[in-house]
Amino acid sequence: MQFKVTQEEIDINNKYLHSELIALTNNVKTANQLLLKQRQLYPGKSENWLLKQVISDLKLKKPQEQLRSKTPQTQTEVSLSPPSDTPLPDLKKMKRQPSKPKGVSKNNPLYKELLNLISGNEEIANRLITHQQQLNPDKLENWILEKVVGDIKRDRRV
């Protein structure tokens, strides 16, 4: 099943994301400057993609800035490129820790049903739940679990 998105829906989403960006920076000019930098770094990318990247960068940067200084900042300055002198970790050598999805109780009957469907593999269950939470951050625990269980059951009917 494919869903078609209209240009009007895209425009509404972009306006929402732009207002979220302005709220994060507390300044329209700063928000527009960050968006312009992102456009220069990634020419050809959609406005929606650019807005999401800037917002994501800001959300990751703000907690780090707050930890570094205890005085309130008046201007937000964000670097959109990774530091060149910091080596990236070798992901192949790192051990993966199964992450516990936020807000999901292991005593929930739907979680237990999910575990039964995937032969008790908690790592897969947590990964499926976390992915669904990322796609639908505004949904409640039961909705997420119902969606994951429903998707597995649907896929197995094929």
Secondary structure, DSSP 4 states (H G I P E B T S, - for coil): ------HHHHHHHHHHHHHHHHHHHT-HHHHHHHHHHHHHHSTT--HHHHHHHHHHHHHHHHHHHHHH-SSPPSS-----S--TTSPPP-TTTSPPPPPPPTT--TT-HHHHHHHHHTTT-HHHHHHHHHHHHHH-TTS-HHHHHHHHHHHHHHHHH-
